[in-house]
Amino acid sequence: MNGAEGTRHVARKRFGQNFLVDRGVVARILDAIDPKPAQEMVEIGPGLGALTGPLLERLARLHAIELDRDLAARLRERYPPERLILHEGDALRFDFATLPAPLRVVGNLPYNVSTPLLFHLAGFAGRFVDLHFMLQREVVERMVAAPSTPQYGRLSVMLQYRFRMRKLFAVPAGAFRPAPKVESAVVRLLPLVRPEVLASDEPLFADTVTRAFSHRRKTLRNSLSGLATESDIRAAGIEPGLRAENLSVADFVALSNRIGGRAARA
């Protein structure tokens, strides 16, 4: 979690750096996580260490992934390597299967890469106990949105397939230096041991969701033209005149399973 402790490090826009400086917010995040000494945890983007230090007061050791070389060097100077195991690189390309499981994850995700990073992490959902993130409030609202609401979209469906999620609390822009132009929020993700409804072909499920929301104002019969027939849509128990935003996660699973089943029978 990016943080500042009396240092003159200049935030780098290309890394999406906004350093958390509000100790009250740090305390609320720590209370929400409630780390225990023997638990394995990784922090994405520790930055200047606002949360890293408090976490290490409760944990025997902490893994951290940091892209900024200058910040990584500062963290190495501050914490012994047996306590803070630093992985220098891009979390978007990091193989979380190399870390011990079960694993807890925490991070202040840079807003410019938050969505692709969430999708990347979803691929390792089975290894995680939980994930706590600071994100742009708008992104959190999209993550937890219900069908038939303006915020509901591809991100909602794809993450709700893997996780049970809850917005914990909002964080004002003034809690950061430099202050971002948007408000933030902390969200908790709990991986589902098994998706509540199982897609028989997950790449096809993802493609169906992506296509349906790529023209979200179009009806399904139009947005899914070339992928699903009206018969497919009706056979999945869905009205072809509906739009993507009207479908639940279970609806999308049923629809992609129907498309996959037709392809297998052909």
VEXROMI-273885 format. One record per residue (C-alpha): z, y, x; residue number from 1; residue in one letter. Coordinates in nm, 2 decimals. Layout:
<nodes>
<z=Z&y=Y&x=X&pos=NUM&code=a>;
...
</nodes>
This chain:
<nodes>
<z=0.00&y=0.00&x=0.00&pos=1&code=m>;
<z=-0.11&y=0.32&x=0.16&pos=2&code=n>;
<z=0.19&y=0.54&x=0.26&pos=3&code=g>;
<z=0.30&y=0.83&x=0.49&pos=4&code=a>;
<z=0.61&y=0.85&x=0.69&pos=5&code=e>;
<z=0.60&y=1.17&x=0.90&pos=6&code=g>;
<z=0.27&y=1.11&x=1.06&pos=7&code=t>;
<z=-0.03&y=1.33&x=1.10&pos=8&code=r>;
<z=-0.30&y=1.07&x=1.03&pos=9&code=h>;
<z=-0.59&y=1.23&x=0.84&pos=10&code=v>;
<z=-0.70&y=1.04&x=0.53&pos=11&code=a>;
<z=-1.06&y=0.91&x=0.57&pos=12&code=r>;
<z=-1.28&y=0.96&x=0.26&pos=13&code=k>;
<z=-1.51&y=0.67&x=0.36&pos=14&code=r>;
<z=-1.21&y=0.43&x=0.34&pos=15&code=f>;
<z=-1.09&y=0.59&x=0.01&pos=16&code=g>;
<z=-0.75&y=0.67&x=0.16&pos=17&code=q>;
<z=-0.48&y=0.84&x=-0.05&pos=18&code=n>;
<z=-0.14&y=0.78&x=0.09&pos=19&code=f>;
<z=0.16&y=0.72&x=-0.13&pos=20&code=l>;
<z=0.45&y=0.96&x=-0.05&pos=21&code=v>;
<z=0.67&y=0.94&x=-0.36&pos=22&code=d>;
<z=0.97&y=0.73&x=-0.27&pos=23&code=r>;
<z=1.06&y=0.70&x=-0.64&pos=24&code=g>;
<z=0.73&y=0.53&x=-0.71&pos=25&code=v>;
<z=0.77&y=0.30&x=-0.41&pos=26&code=v>;
<z=1.11&y=0.20&x=-0.55&pos=27&code=a>;
<z=0.96&y=0.13&x=-0.90&pos=28&code=r>;
<z=0.68&y=-0.08&x=-0.74&pos=29&code=i>;
<z=0.94&y=-0.28&x=-0.53&pos=30&code=l>;
<z=1.15&y=-0.34&x=-0.84&pos=31&code=d>;
<z=0.85&y=-0.47&x=-1.03&pos=32&code=a>;
<z=0.75&y=-0.71&x=-0.75&pos=33&code=i>;
<z=1.11&y=-0.82&x=-0.67&pos=34&code=d>;
<z=1.02&y=-1.01&x=-0.35&pos=35&code=p>;
<z=1.24&y=-1.29&x=-0.22&pos=36&code=k>;
<z=1.29&y=-1.37&x=0.15&pos=37&code=p>;
<z=1.11&y=-1.71&x=0.16&pos=38&code=a>;
<z=0.80&y=-1.60&x=-0.04&pos=39&code=q>;
<z=0.46&y=-1.56&x=0.12&pos=40&code=e>;
<z=0.30&y=-1.22&x=0.05&pos=41&code=m>;
<z=0.00&y=-1.02&x=0.16&pos=42&code=v>;
<z=-0.04&y=-0.65&x=0.13&pos=43&code=e>;
<z=-0.39&y=-0.51&x=0.10&pos=44&code=i>;
<z=-0.43&y=-0.17&x=0.27&pos=45&code=g>;
<z=-0.08&y=-0.11&x=0.40&pos=46&code=p>;
<z=-0.20&y=0.23&x=0.54&pos=47&code=g>;
<z=0.10&y=0.42&x=0.68&pos=48&code=l>;
<z=0.35&y=0.17&x=0.56&pos=49&code=g>;
<z=0.52&y=0.33&x=0.26&pos=50&code=a>;
<z=0.57&y=-0.01&x=0.10&pos=51&code=l>;
<z=0.53&y=-0.22&x=0.41&pos=52&code=t>;
<z=0.88&y=-0.13&x=0.54&pos=53&code=g>;
<z=1.06&y=-0.18&x=0.22&pos=54&code=p>;
<z=0.89&y=-0.51&x=0.17&pos=55&code=l>;
<z=0.99&y=-0.63&x=0.51&pos=56&code=l>;
<z=1.35&y=-0.55&x=0.43&pos=57&code=e>;
<z=1.33&y=-0.82&x=0.17&pos=58&code=r>;
<z=1.08&y=-1.07&x=0.32&pos=59&code=l>;
<z=1.10&y=-1.29&x=0.62&pos=60&code=a>;
<z=0.75&y=-1.20&x=0.71&pos=61&code=r>;
<z=0.45&y=-1.02&x=0.55&pos=62&code=l>;
<z=0.07&y=-1.06&x=0.59&pos=63&code=h>;
<z=-0.13&y=-0.74&x=0.58&pos=64&code=a>;
<z=-0.50&y=-0.66&x=0.57&pos=65&code=i>;
<z=-0.60&y=-0.32&x=0.71&pos=66&code=e>;
<z=-0.95&y=-0.19&x=0.77&pos=67&code=l>;
<z=-0.86&y=0.13&x=0.96&pos=68&code=d>;
<z=-0.82&y=0.06&x=1.33&pos=69&code=r>;
<z=-0.60&y=0.36&x=1.39&pos=70&code=d>;
<z=-0.36&y=0.26&x=1.11&pos=71&code=l>;
<z=-0.36&y=-0.10&x=1.23&pos=72&code=a>;
<z=-0.26&y=0.01&x=1.58&pos=73&code=a>;
<z=0.03&y=0.22&x=1.43&pos=74&code=r>;
<z=0.15&y=-0.08&x=1.23&pos=75&code=l>;
<z=0.15&y=-0.30&x=1.54&pos=76&code=r>;
<z=0.36&y=-0.04&x=1.73&pos=77&code=e>;
<z=0.61&y=-0.02&x=1.45&pos=78&code=r>;
<z=0.66&y=-0.39&x=1.35&pos=79&code=y>;
<z=0.69&y=-0.71&x=1.55&pos=80&code=p>;
<z=0.40&y=-0.95&x=1.51&pos=81&code=p>;
<z=0.62&y=-1.23&x=1.39&pos=82&code=e>;
<z=0.74&y=-1.01&x=1.10&pos=83&code=r>;
<z=0.41&y=-0.83&x=1.01&pos=84&code=l>;
<z=0.11&y=-1.05&x=1.06&pos=85&code=i>;
<z=-0.18&y=-0.81&x=1.07&pos=86&code=l>;
<z=-0.53&y=-0.90&x=0.97&pos=87&code=h>;
<z=-0.76&y=-0.63&x=1.08&pos=88&code=e>;
<z=-1.08&y=-0.61&x=0.87&pos=89&code=g>;
<z=-1.23&y=-0.56&x=0.53&pos=90&code=d>;
<z=-1.04&y=-0.72&x=0.23&pos=91&code=a>;
<z=-1.37&y=-0.75&x=0.05&pos=92&code=l>;
<z=-1.48&y=-1.01&x=0.31&pos=93&code=r>;
<z=-1.14&y=-1.17&x=0.38&pos=94&code=f>;
<z=-1.10&y=-1.54&x=0.31&pos=95&code=d>;
<z=-0.77&y=-1.55&x=0.13&pos=96&code=f>;
<z=-0.78&y=-1.93&x=0.15&pos=97&code=a>;
<z=-0.67&y=-1.89&x=0.52&pos=98&code=t>;
<z=-0.33&y=-1.76&x=0.41&pos=99&code=l>;
<z=-0.04&y=-1.98&x=0.30&pos=100&code=p>;
<z=-0.01&y=-2.06&x=-0.07&pos=101&code=a>;
<z=0.14&y=-2.00&x=-0.31&pos=102&code=p>;
<z=0.08&y=-1.64&x=-0.23&pos=103&code=l>;
<z=0.18&y=-1.31&x=-0.38&pos=104&code=r>;
<z=-0.05&y=-1.01&x=-0.34&pos=105&code=v>;
<z=0.02&y=-0.64&x=-0.35&pos=106&code=v>;
<z=-0.19&y=-0.34&x=-0.27&pos=107&code=g>;
<z=-0.30&y=0.02&x=-0.33&pos=108&code=n>;
<z=-0.67&y=-0.06&x=-0.38&pos=109&code=l>;
<z=-0.92&y=0.21&x=-0.27&pos=110&code=p>;
<z=-1.08&y=0.34&x=-0.59&pos=111&code=y>;
<z=-1.43&y=0.32&x=-0.44&pos=112&code=n>;
<z=-1.41&y=-0.06&x=-0.39&pos=113&code=v>;
<z=-1.15&y=-0.17&x=-0.65&pos=114&code=s>;
<z=-1.39&y=-0.35&x=-0.89&pos=115&code=t>;
<z=-1.57&y=-0.56&x=-0.63&pos=116&code=p>;
<z=-1.24&y=-0.64&x=-0.46&pos=117&code=l>;
<z=-1.09&y=-0.75&x=-0.79&pos=118&code=l>;
<z=-1.39&y=-0.98&x=-0.85&pos=119&code=f>;
<z=-1.35&y=-1.12&x=-0.49&pos=120&code=h>;
<z=-0.98&y=-1.19&x=-0.55&pos=121&code=l>;
<z=-1.05&y=-1.36&x=-0.88&pos=122&code=a>;
<z=-1.23&y=-1.63&x=-0.68&pos=123&code=g>;
<z=-0.90&y=-1.72&x=-0.52&pos=124&code=f>;
<z=-0.69&y=-1.70&x=-0.84&pos=125&code=a>;
<z=-0.56&y=-2.06&x=-0.81&pos=126&code=g>;
<z=-0.38&y=-1.97&x=-0.48&pos=127&code=r>;
<z=-0.19&y=-1.68&x=-0.61&pos=128&code=f>;
<z=0.15&y=-1.65&x=-0.78&pos=129&code=v>;
<z=0.09&y=-1.30&x=-0.90&pos=130&code=d>;
<z=-0.08&y=-0.98&x=-0.79&pos=131&code=l>;
<z=0.05&y=-0.62&x=-0.82&pos=132&code=h>;
<z=-0.19&y=-0.33&x=-0.77&pos=133&code=f>;
<z=-0.20&y=0.04&x=-0.78&pos=134&code=m>;
<z=-0.54&y=0.14&x=-0.92&pos=135&code=l>;
<z=-0.71&y=0.42&x=-1.10&pos=136&code=q>;
<z=-0.56&y=0.44&x=-1.44&pos=137&code=r>;
<z=-0.90&y=0.41&x=-1.61&pos=138&code=e>;
<z=-0.97&y=0.09&x=-1.42&pos=139&code=v>;
<z=-0.64&y=-0.06&x=-1.53&pos=140&code=v>;
<z=-0.71&y=0.04&x=-1.89&pos=141&code=e>;
<z=-1.05&y=-0.14&x=-1.87&pos=142&code=r>;
<z=-0.88&y=-0.45&x=-1.72&pos=143&code=m>;
<z=-0.63&y=-0.49&x=-2.01&pos=144&code=v>;
<z=-0.86&y=-0.37&x=-2.29&pos=145&code=a>;
<z=-0.90&y=-0.56&x=-2.61&pos=146&code=a>;
<z=-1.24&y=-0.64&x=-2.77&pos=147&code=p>;
<z=-1.40&y=-0.37&x=-2.99&pos=148&code=s>;
<z=-1.23&y=-0.09&x=-2.79&pos=149&code=t>;
<z=-1.42&y=0.17&x=-2.58&pos=150&code=p>;
<z=-1.26&y=0.05&x=-2.25&pos=151&code=q>;
<z=-1.36&y=-0.32&x=-2.31&pos=152&code=y>;
<z=-1.64&y=-0.44&x=-2.08&pos=153&code=g>;
<z=-1.75&y=-0.68&x=-1.81&pos=154&code=r>;
<z=-1.44&y=-0.62&x=-1.60&pos=155&code=l>;
<z=-1.21&y=-0.69&x=-1.90&pos=156&code=s>;
<z=-1.38&y=-1.02&x=-1.98&pos=157&code=v>;
<z=-1.42&y=-1.16&x=-1.62&pos=158&code=m>;
<z=-1.06&y=-1.08&x=-1.53&pos=159&code=l>;
<z=-0.91&y=-1.19&x=-1.86&pos=160&code=q>;
<z=-1.08&y=-1.53&x=-1.81&pos=161&code=y>;
<z=-0.87&y=-1.58&x=-1.49&pos=162&code=r>;
<z=-0.56&y=-1.37&x=-1.54&pos=163&code=f>;
<z=-0.30&y=-1.25&x=-1.79&pos=164&code=r>;
<z=-0.26&y=-0.88&x=-1.72&pos=165&code=m>;
<z=-0.02&y=-0.60&x=-1.81&pos=166&code=r>;
<z=-0.01&y=-0.23&x=-1.72&pos=167&code=k>;
<z=0.34&y=-0.16&x=-1.59&pos=168&code=l>;
<z=0.35&y=0.22&x=-1.55&pos=169&code=f>;
<z=0.14&y=0.53&x=-1.48&pos=170&code=a>;
<z=0.16&y=0.72&x=-1.15&pos=171&code=v>;
<z=0.07&y=1.09&x=-1.13&pos=172&code=p>;
<z=-0.18&y=1.22&x=-0.87&pos=173&code=a>;
<z=0.10&y=1.42&x=-0.71&pos=174&code=g>;
<z=0.26&y=1.10&x=-0.58&pos=175&code=a>;
<z=-0.02&y=1.08&x=-0.31&pos=176&code=f>;
<z=-0.14&y=1.29&x=-0.02&pos=177&code=r>;
<z=-0.41&y=1.39&x=-0.05&pos=178&code=p>;
<z=-0.38&y=1.39&x=-0.42&pos=179&code=a>;
<z=-0.67&y=1.21&x=-0.59&pos=180&code=p>;
<z=-0.85&y=1.37&x=-0.88&pos=181&code=k>;
<z=-0.74&y=1.10&x=-1.11&pos=182&code=v>;
<z=-0.42&y=0.94&x=-1.23&pos=183&code=e>;
<z=-0.32&y=0.59&x=-1.12&pos=184&code=s>;
<z=-0.13&y=0.30&x=-1.27&pos=185&code=a>;
<z=0.04&y=-0.02&x=-1.15&pos=186&code=v>;
<z=-0.08&y=-0.34&x=-1.30&pos=187&code=v>;
<z=0.05&y=-0.70&x=-1.28&pos=188&code=r>;
<z=-0.20&y=-1.00&x=-1.29&pos=189&code=l>;
<z=-0.07&y=-1.35&x=-1.35&pos=190&code=l>;
<z=-0.32&y=-1.62&x=-1.28&pos=191&code=p>;
<z=-0.38&y=-1.87&x=-1.56&pos=192&code=l>;
<z=-0.31&y=-2.22&x=-1.44&pos=193&code=v>;
<z=-0.62&y=-2.31&x=-1.63&pos=194&code=r>;
<z=-0.85&y=-2.08&x=-1.82&pos=195&code=p>;
<z=-0.75&y=-2.09&x=-2.19&pos=196&code=e>;
<z=-1.11&y=-2.17&x=-2.27&pos=197&code=v>;
<z=-1.31&y=-2.34&x=-1.99&pos=198&code=l>;
<z=-1.67&y=-2.24&x=-1.90&pos=199&code=a>;
<z=-1.87&y=-2.55&x=-1.81&pos=200&code=s>;
<z=-2.09&y=-2.34&x=-1.58&pos=201&code=d>;
<z=-1.91&y=-2.04&x=-1.44&pos=202&code=e>;
<z=-2.21&y=-1.87&x=-1.28&pos=203&code=p>;
<z=-2.39&y=-1.89&x=-1.62&pos=204&code=l>;
<z=-2.08&y=-1.75&x=-1.79&pos=205&code=f>;
<z=-2.08&y=-1.46&x=-1.55&pos=206&code=a>;
<z=-2.45&y=-1.40&x=-1.59&pos=207&code=d>;
<z=-2.41&y=-1.41&x=-1.97&pos=208&code=t>;
<z=-2.13&y=-1.15&x=-1.96&pos=209&code=v>;
<z=-2.32&y=-0.93&x=-1.72&pos=210&code=t>;
<z=-2.64&y=-0.93&x=-1.92&pos=211&code=r>;
<z=-2.46&y=-0.87&x=-2.25&pos=212&code=a>;
<z=-2.29&y=-0.56&x=-2.11&pos=213&code=f>;
<z=-2.58&y=-0.42&x=-1.91&pos=214&code=s>;
<z=-2.71&y=-0.27&x=-2.23&pos=215&code=h>;
<z=-2.38&y=-0.25&x=-2.42&pos=216&code=r>;
<z=-2.53&y=-0.05&x=-2.72&pos=217&code=r>;
<z=-2.79&y=-0.32&x=-2.79&pos=218&code=k>;
<z=-2.72&y=-0.61&x=-3.01&pos=219&code=t>;
<z=-2.68&y=-0.96&x=-2.86&pos=220&code=l>;
<z=-3.02&y=-1.07&x=-2.99&pos=221&code=r>;
<z=-3.17&y=-0.79&x=-2.77&pos=222&code=n>;
<z=-2.94&y=-0.77&x=-2.47&pos=223&code=s>;
<z=-2.95&y=-1.15&x=-2.42&pos=224&code=l>;
<z=-3.32&y=-1.19&x=-2.49&pos=225&code=s>;
<z=-3.47&y=-1.44&x=-2.25&pos=226&code=g>;
<z=-3.14&y=-1.60&x=-2.18&pos=227&code=l>;
<z=-3.01&y=-1.69&x=-2.53&pos=228&code=a>;
<z=-3.20&y=-1.75&x=-2.86&pos=229&code=t>;
<z=-3.06&y=-1.64&x=-3.19&pos=230&code=e>;
<z=-3.00&y=-2.01&x=-3.26&pos=231&code=s>;
<z=-2.79&y=-2.03&x=-2.95&pos=232&code=d>;
<z=-2.58&y=-1.73&x=-3.06&pos=233&code=i>;
<z=-2.53&y=-1.86&x=-3.41&pos=234&code=r>;
<z=-2.45&y=-2.21&x=-3.29&pos=235&code=a>;
<z=-2.17&y=-2.06&x=-3.08&pos=236&code=a>;
<z=-2.03&y=-1.91&x=-3.40&pos=237&code=g>;
<z=-2.14&y=-1.55&x=-3.33&pos=238&code=i>;
<z=-2.35&y=-1.31&x=-3.53&pos=239&code=e>;
<z=-2.66&y=-1.20&x=-3.33&pos=240&code=p>;
<z=-2.62&y=-0.85&x=-3.47&pos=241&code=g>;
<z=-2.29&y=-0.80&x=-3.29&pos=242&code=l>;
<z=-2.27&y=-0.61&x=-2.95&pos=243&code=r>;
<z=-2.11&y=-0.74&x=-2.63&pos=244&code=a>;
<z=-1.79&y=-0.53&x=-2.69&pos=245&code=e>;
<z=-1.72&y=-0.72&x=-3.01&pos=246&code=n>;
<z=-1.69&y=-1.06&x=-2.84&pos=247&code=l>;
<z=-1.37&y=-1.21&x=-2.71&pos=248&code=s>;
<z=-1.35&y=-1.40&x=-2.38&pos=249&code=v>;
<z=-1.35&y=-1.73&x=-2.59&pos=250&code=a>;
<z=-1.67&y=-1.61&x=-2.76&pos=251&code=d>;
<z=-1.85&y=-1.55&x=-2.43&pos=252&code=f>;
<z=-1.73&y=-1.89&x=-2.30&pos=253&code=v>;
<z=-1.86&y=-2.06&x=-2.62&pos=254&code=a>;
<z=-2.19&y=-1.88&x=-2.59&pos=255&code=l>;
<z=-2.25&y=-1.96&x=-2.22&pos=256&code=s>;
<z=-2.15&y=-2.32&x=-2.28&pos=257&code=n>;
<z=-2.41&y=-2.34&x=-2.57&pos=258&code=r>;
<z=-2.68&y=-2.19&x=-2.34&pos=259&code=i>;
<z=-2.59&y=-2.44&x=-2.07&pos=260&code=g>;
<z=-2.59&y=-2.73&x=-2.31&pos=261&code=g>;
<z=-2.93&y=-2.64&x=-2.44&pos=262&code=r>;
<z=-3.07&y=-2.62&x=-2.09&pos=263&code=a>;
<z=-2.92&y=-2.96&x=-2.00&pos=264&code=a>;
<z=-3.08&y=-3.12&x=-2.31&pos=265&code=r>;
<z=-3.42&y=-2.97&x=-2.24&pos=266&code=a>;
</nodes>
